[in-house]
Every structure is written in structure tokens, then in C-alpha cells.
């Protein structure tokens, strides 16, 4: 597959930083804040692998250096990250396509340069004061390269689940740029690992967009590709139509497209075009027969977002192999 350069939206206006830091939400630190003394020690046998959803995002702002470092400290088996391309083609860890919810900036990530994003405050919206060991406020915005540096220096085998966020104005240039970055770090497409001394970083790729996974299939092994999906609710459709004119008229079309995408993702799993299925916990509750069938066929299940011990126990009973959570220490304790 040819690695292409992303289209530069040079004619787009840059993001507009606000003159204030958003008022911090009332943020009560749960008991999980106390780090177990043996969290960083050798992991005991586990009934499922635990991925930290956007880092330890139940405790610290999602996709920040603090959230990632905390998840590694707690002993998470891997990190889950969402990636977008900036206007100048850099891969940044950010969930939303816009800056507004989790920073003091405004506008689209795709219309913002990496230098502009580095100047934003991406942590005060949740945690105004971070423990100093997790870096300064200016160090919290993370690129894919930044995350790889953290994982390579973790001193143990660890995994990275990269979610490609679509629709992207850059199309599949997002996937191509991610692969190019990985290759510069010595990523081996055959094993999908980056060697670092006696340890390695395992890379898997995820997306709600079937086309993204099919594009990656030219380079990445099927067993490292994860189709994400969940049942589409009326609320999901409302979110898609929130800023669309004539939304009432478009509603049936949008709902049909969204449900069609879910069916396409399920088909990737049934047809074994991908080796991993990534349903939400609500989907699992409603489709236990399908989950059991996929596991029996050798499919790896990676279920999100699981913060309740009761939900984790349900997944273990079903034989789910991987769990994604905002509170890795909490769920690790239960599955170990």
C-alpha cells in the first residue's frame, strides 16, 4: 500500500483559542486515586486483558499525558487512543473532531496545526491541578509519537489500540499517516509489534468505519484489526443531526446509514475479514448468542466501556478476552 501525505487544508481558518479556561467541572476523585503499592509489579494471571480507555480517564483528563502515565502505572495491559489529523498532517490523540469539549480552544482539529494545539489547555476542564510527576499543563497534549515514546519506555510488554476516527476530511490519509509514523518506530507489519529491547509494543487498529479497516488490511494482519459497533438508538441519531438543517427530513436517511454501517461492521466479523470484534457493553447484553458464537469461532472480543464490576463479571462469564475501561486499576483487581 502506498503511504500518501494528507491533504493540507491551508485555506481553512485556524482554531480560535478562548480567552478563558473552562470552569472545572466538580470533580470528585474516586477511591481509585490511591495507587496500589504493587501496581507496577509483575502482573498476576488475568482472566482478560485490560485496556485503559483514553488512558485512566476516569481519574484524569482523557488523552492527556497524565491519563496515559497513570494507566501504565496501574498496570493496564494496554492503552486505547483515538486519533485525528491536524491541518498540518500530524497525528494527535483526541476523541472529538472539535476542540471545544476538552480544551480551551474552539474549532475543528482538522483546521488546527499541531503548534496551535500545543498551546491549548487540554486538562483544566477536568483537573485544574495535576500531580507534578505527570508533567506540566503544556505537556498534556499528546501525539501518536508521544504515546509511543511512553510505551517503549514502559519496561514491559504493553499494547496500543489505535482507533481511527471517521469521517475525516482527510479520508484515508489518516490511516496512511498513522502507518508511516509506526514504521518510523520500527513497526513490523507481519507481527504488528514494535520491538524495544526484550519487550515489545503490540499495535492493534480499531474503527467504527468498515472502510478504514479494509484500507488497513493491506498492511496489518486481520487478527490485529478490530471492528467497533453498537446498537443505534434514537439518541445516537439525534447526536448526528444536532447541527444539521432540515434534520427532520433527513432523519430516516441518517438512521438507515448508521444502522447499515453497524451491519457492515458485523459482517466483517462474521466473514472473518477482521479478527477482533469491539462491541459496546450494551450491545453485548442484547446479543449474547452472537458474542458466544464469535468467541467459539476464535474471534477476540474487546468490549467497551466497562467501569462496573458487575459488567466485567458478565463479560468474564461469556469468555470475553479483552475489556476497555476508564478505571483500569478497579477492573484489573477484579480480573486478576
Residue pairs with C-beta under 8 A, 6 or more apart in sequence:
1 176
1 179
1 215
1 218
1 219
2 176
3 176
3 177
3 179
3 180
3 183
4 172
4 173
4 176
5 89
5 173
5 176
5 177
6 85
6 89
6 170
6 173
6 174
6 176
6 177
7 169
7 170
7 171
7 173
8 87
8 88
8 89
9 87
9 110
9 111
9 169
10 87
12 87
12 108
12 110
12 111
13 107
13 111
14 87
14 107
14 111
14 112
14 113
14 116
15 99
15 105
15 106
15 107
15 108
15 111
15 112
15 116
15 117
15 120
16 105
16 106
16 107
17 104
17 105
17 106
17 116
17 119
17 120
18 104
18 105
18 106
20 104
21 104
21 121
21 124
21 125
21 128
22 104
22 124
22 125
24 124
24 125
24 126
24 127
24 128
25 125
25 126
27 126
27 127
29 59
30 58
30 59
30 327
32 58
32 59
32 327
32 329
32 330
33 59
35 70
35 73
35 74
35 329
36 74
36 329
36 333
39 73
39 74
39 75
39 329
40 73
40 75
41 75
43 75
43 77
43 336
44 336
45 336
46 77
46 332
46 335
46 336
47 316
47 335
47 336
48 312
48 315
48 316
48 320
48 321
48 322
48 323
48 335
49 77
49 78
49 159
49 321
49 322
49 323
50 76
50 77
50 78
50 322
50 323
50 324
50 325
50 328
50 331
50 332
50 335
51 76
51 77
51 78
51 79
51 80
51 159
51 161
51 302
51 322
51 323
51 324
51 325
51 328
52 67
52 68
52 71
52 74
52 76
52 78
52 79
52 80
52 324
52 325
52 326
52 328
53 80
53 304
53 305
53 324
53 325
53 326
54 62
54 63
54 67
54 80
54 81
54 82
54 95
54 326
55 62
55 63
55 64
55 66
55 67
55 68
55 69
55 70
55 71
55 79
55 81
56 67
56 68
56 70
56 71
56 74
56 76
56 326
56 327
56 328
56 329
57 63
57 67
57 326
58 307
58 325
58 326
58 327
58 330
59 67
59 70
59 327
60 66
60 67
60 70
60 123
60 126
60 127
60 130
60 134
61 67
61 102
61 122
61 123
61 125
61 126
61 127
61 140
62 95
62 102
62 126
63 81
63 82
63 93
63 94
63 95
63 102
63 122
63 142
64 122
64 123
64 130
64 134
64 140
64 141
64 142
65 134
65 135
65 139
65 140
65 142
65 146
65 150
66 123
66 127
66 130
66 131
66 134
66 135
66 140
68 79
68 142
68 147
68 150
69 133
69 134
69 135
69 150
70 134
71 79
71 328
72 79
72 150
72 151
72 154
72 158
74 328
74 329
74 332
75 328
75 329
75 332
76 158
76 328
76 332
77 158
77 159
77 322
78 158
78 159
78 160
78 161
78 202
79 147
79 151
79 158
79 159
79 160
79 161
80 161
80 163
80 206
80 304
80 324
81 93
81 142
81 144
81 147
81 160
81 161
81 162
81 163
82 93
82 94
82 95
82 163
82 165
83 91
83 92
83 93
83 94
83 144
83 162
83 163
83 164
83 165
83 174
83 178
84 91
84 92
84 94
84 97
84 109
84 110
84 165
84 168
84 174
85 91
85 92
85 109
85 110
85 168
85 170
85 173
85 174
85 177
86 92
86 109
86 110
86 112
86 113
86 114
86 117
87 110
87 111
87 112
87 113
88 113
88 114
88 115
89 170
89 173
89 177
90 113
90 114
90 143
91 143
91 144
91 145
91 174
91 177
91 178
91 181
92 109
92 114
92 117
92 141
92 142
92 143
92 144
93 142
93 143
93 144
93 146
93 147
94 102
94 109
95 102
95 165
96 102
96 109
97 108
97 109
97 110
97 165
98 106
98 107
98 108
98 109
99 105
99 106
99 107
99 108
99 109
99 112
99 117
99 120
100 106
100 107
101 125
102 122
102 125
102 126
103 120
103 121
103 122
103 125
104 120
104 121
104 124
104 125
105 112
105 116
105 117
105 120
108 169
109 117
110 168
110 169
110 170
114 143
117 141
118 138
118 141
120 141
121 137
122 140
122 141
123 130
123 137
123 140
124 137
130 137
130 140
144 162
144 178
144 181
144 182
145 181
145 185
147 160
148 160
148 181
148 182
148 185
148 194
148 201
151 158
151 160
151 201
152 185
152 194
152 196
152 201
153 196
154 199
155 199
156 199
157 199
157 200
157 201
157 202
158 199
158 201
158 202
159 201
159 202
159 203
159 204
160 201
160 202
160 203
160 204
161 204
161 205
161 206
161 226
161 302
161 324
162 178
162 203
162 204
162 205
162 206
163 206
163 207
163 228
164 174
164 175
164 178
164 205
164 206
164 207
164 209
164 212
164 216
165 174
165 207
166 174
166 207
166 208
166 209
166 211
166 212
167 209
168 174
172 211
172 212
172 215
174 212
175 212
175 215
175 216
178 205
179 187
179 216
179 219
182 194
182 203
185 194
186 194
186 195
187 193
187 194
187 203
188 194
188 195
189 219
189 220
189 221
190 221
191 221
192 202
192 203
192 204
192 220
192 221
192 224
193 200
193 201
193 202
193 203
194 200
194 201
194 203
202 224
203 220
203 224
204 224
204 225
204 226
204 276
205 212
205 213
205 216
205 220
205 224
205 225
205 226
206 225
206 226
206 227
206 228
206 276
206 278
206 302
207 213
207 226
207 227
207 228
208 228
208 229
208 261
208 265
209 261
210 227
210 261
210 264
210 265
210 267
210 268
213 225
213 226
213 227
213 268
213 273
213 274
214 268
214 273
216 225
217 225
217 273
217 274
221 275
222 272
222 273
222 274
222 275
223 275
223 276
223 300
224 275
224 276
225 273
225 274
225 275
225 276
226 274
226 276
226 277
226 278
226 300
226 302
227 265
227 266
227 268
227 269
227 274
227 276
227 277
227 278
228 265
228 278
228 279
228 304
229 261
229 262
229 265
229 266
229 277
229 278
229 279
229 280
229 283
230 262
230 279
230 280
230 282
230 283
231 262
231 280
231 282
231 283
231 286
232 255
232 258
232 259
232 262
236 258
237 251
237 254
237 255
237 258
240 254
240 258
241 247
241 250
241 251
241 254
244 250
244 254
266 290
267 273
268 274
269 277
269 294
269 299
272 297
272 299
275 298
275 299
275 300
276 299
276 300
276 301
276 302
277 291
277 294
277 299
277 300
277 301
277 302
278 301
278 302
278 303
278 304
278 324
279 287
279 291
279 301
279 303
279 304
280 303
280 304
280 305
281 303
281 304
281 305
281 306
281 311
281 315
284 291
284 303
284 314
284 315
284 318
284 320
285 314
288 318
291 301
291 318
291 320
292 318
292 319
294 301
295 301
295 318
295 319
295 320
295 321
300 321
300 322
301 315
301 318
301 319
301 320
301 321
301 322
302 321
302 322
302 323
302 324
303 315
303 320
303 322
303 323
303 324
304 324
305 324
305 325
305 326
306 312
306 315
306 323
306 324
306 325
306 331
307 325
307 326
307 327
307 330
307 331
309 330
309 331
309 334
312 323
312 325
312 331
312 334
312 335
313 334
315 323
316 335
323 331
323 335
325 331
